Amino acid sequence: MQGEKGICIKEISEGNNIDGLFMVKTMSRGETRTGSPYLMLTVMDATGEMAGRVWNNAEQMIGACPAGGIVRLNGQAQSFKNVLQLNINSLVAVPAEDVDITQFLPSTPGDINAMSNELRKIAKSVENPFLRDLLFAFFQNRTFMEQFKNSVAAKNMHHAYIGGLLEHTLAVAQL
């Protein structure tokens, strides 16, 4: 099945043959000393990230691996200058709807439902009735709350993972 994740980044060790699904975090083009094109990728899943290189057929594969896209890649894990990376033989784009996106993004270590309940508890203690009603207008909207609970707080730096916005909002509310 196309949507089966396969090996996770944290499980990869030198010499492994890799066949699995990963999210492309970054992709850029390079050129060897002889002028041949290659691709430099950073691929990730919920367990971490790893650099990878496409040395052969780079021009044909470039359209299949935009940043944020999901790819099925085949290659080998090799150490280069004491850093483990992937030597990618082939990759193909996988439609996002064919996978569980949470397998590719880091997530809060906290319990999302428990944090949501704690935030509601704090909101109940707000004395201003207009502000309390405003908060519960958001909390009672199921679509909003599902998106809120699964959102990141920032692209980088702090709380940059699923549930990060909820975790950050709760921390600020607790202060």
MIMI-613438 format. One line per 8 residues: number of its first residue (from 1); their letters; for each residue x, z, y of C-alpha. Coordinates in pm, whole numbers. Last residue first. Layout:
N
NUM> a> X:Z:Y | ...
//
This chain:
175
175> lqavalth> 87:3421:3232 | -149:3367:2938 | -298:3063:3111 | 50:2911:3150 | 128:2963:2780 | -214:2826:2681 | -163:2513:2893 | 183:2459:2738
167> ellggiya> 55:2491:2380 | -246:2269:2451 | -27:2005:2613 | 224:2025:2327 | -31:1979:2049 | 143:1664:1928 | 497:1670:2065 | 691:1659:2390
159> hhmnkaav> 633:2027:2474 | 941:2037:2694 | 1208:1774:2760 | 1064:1429:2709 | 736:1241:2736 | 555:1550:2861 | 269:1780:2762 | 189:1587:2443
151> snkfqemf> -172:1533:2348 | -343:1623:2020 | -543:1923:2141 | -643:1744:2462 | -758:1431:2279 | -973:1632:2040 | -1097:1847:2330 | -1199:1547:2540
143> trnqffaf> -1395:1389:2258 | -1566:1718:2172 | -1679:1794:2530 | -1763:2165:2515 | -1415:2272:2628 | -1429:2045:2935 | -1763:2172:3068 | -1640:2513:2956
135> lldrlfpn> -1360:2506:3213 | -1598:2397:3489 | -1844:2673:3402 | -1562:2933:3422 | -1450:2788:3756 | -1803:2810:3897 | -1862:3157:3752 | -1546:3304:3914
127> evskaikr> -1453:3590:3682 | -1246:3397:3430 | -1256:3609:3112 | -1438:3343:2911 | -1152:3103:2989 | -905:3341:2821 | -1113:3336:2504 | -1138:2957:2519
119> lensmani> -757:2937:2541 | -725:3166:2237 | -965:2947:2039 | -762:2636:2123 | -439:2811:2022 | -595:2913:1689 | -716:2556:1630 | -373:2408:1708
111> dgptsplf> -182:2650:1484 | 169:2657:1625 | 470:2455:1505 | 366:2187:1751 | 395:1834:1617 | 661:1567:1599 | 535:1210:1580 | 558:963:1294
103> qtidvdea> 338:1118:1025 | 79:1199:1296 | 19:823:1331 | -163:809:997 | -112:444:910 | -304:116:878 | -454:144:1228 | -104:126:1373
95> pvavlsni> -60:-227:1233 | 270:-255:1044 | 548:-473:1184 | 805:-602:939 | 1163:-504:880 | 1457:-639:688 | 1818:-560:604 | 1858:-252:822
87> nlqlvnkf> 2191:-68:810 | 2060:278:888 | 2265:550:1052 | 2451:868:957 | 2717:968:1208 | 3072:1041:1090 | 3213:738:1277 | 2965:521:1083
79> sqaqgnlr> 2795:681:782 | 2558:460:591 | 2191:476:496 | 2078:147:344 | 1805:-98:430 | 1438:-187:412 | 1204:-128:698 | 831:-102:729
71> viggapca> 764:-90:1100 | 540:104:1337 | 554:14:1704 | 628:252:1990 | 929:55:2108 | 889:-305:1994 | 1000:-391:1640 | 840:-703:1495
63> gimqeann> 925:-934:1785 | 1299:-875:1743 | 1303:-966:1374 | 1376:-1340:1399 | 1647:-1288:1663 | 1814:-1017:1455 | 1839:-1236:1144 | 2138:-1036:1021
55> wvrgameg> 2297:-733:1186 | 1993:-508:1230 | 2123:-166:1326 | 1971:178:1291 | 1986:510:1471 | 1796:805:1332 | 1507:1030:1434 | 1346:1349:1314
47> tadmvtlm> 1089:1503:1080 | 769:1363:1236 | 905:1012:1208 | 1165:821:1401 | 1355:499:1443 | 1623:436:1703 | 1706:70:1699 | 2003:-145:1797
39> lypsgtrt> 1944:-512:1726 | 2211:-776:1666 | 2308:-1106:1823 | 2625:-1291:1720 | 2877:-1352:2000 | 3196:-1297:1799 | 3249:-956:1955 | 2897:-866:1843
31> egrsmtkv> 2604:-895:2080 | 2340:-638:2150 | 1967:-617:2179 | 1766:-304:2241 | 1501:-106:2059 | 1387:250:2116 | 1149:490:1942 | 1047:250:1665
23> mflgdinn> 810:439:1437 | 901:447:1069 | 759:330:738 | 965:318:424 | 1213:144:199 | 1558:299:225 | 1842:273:-23 | 2027:601:6
15> gesiekic> 2407:583:30 | 2442:859:286 | 2144:1092:303 | 1786:1049:411 | 1546:1339:349 | 1524:1447:715 | 1419:1092:813 | 1124:1089:574
7> igkegqm> 1100:863:268 | 781:669:197 | 505:649:456 | 233:469:261 | 37:243:499 | 132:-91:343 | 0:0:0
//
